[in-house]
Amino acid sequence: MTGIHLNGHLVCRDTNDVSIVFQHLGRHTELTRAEPGCVSFQVTPTDDPLVWQVQEQFCDAAAFKAHQERVAASDWGHATAGIERRYTIEGL
């Protein structure tokens, strides 16, 4: 396996959090997939309506770091800051 791989879950507390994810996910996905070094990016609902599966792959640590910095300053980052992330990252 090459590059940086993030796998895990975005865990909403309630339906308000789910609404926030729905409201911002499309644009977040579009921007992330357009980033230099983004190999793949998927956020999909699971059988639990409060949990989303997250899978990301970036070509290298620099691309992943740039992604994290962009996200922190983005509408998605601000809107979802209170939503729990349960991620593992391989390749760093």
Helices and strands as residue ranges (DSSP letters): E 4-11, H 15-33, E 38-45, E 51-58, H 61-73, H 75-79, E 84-90
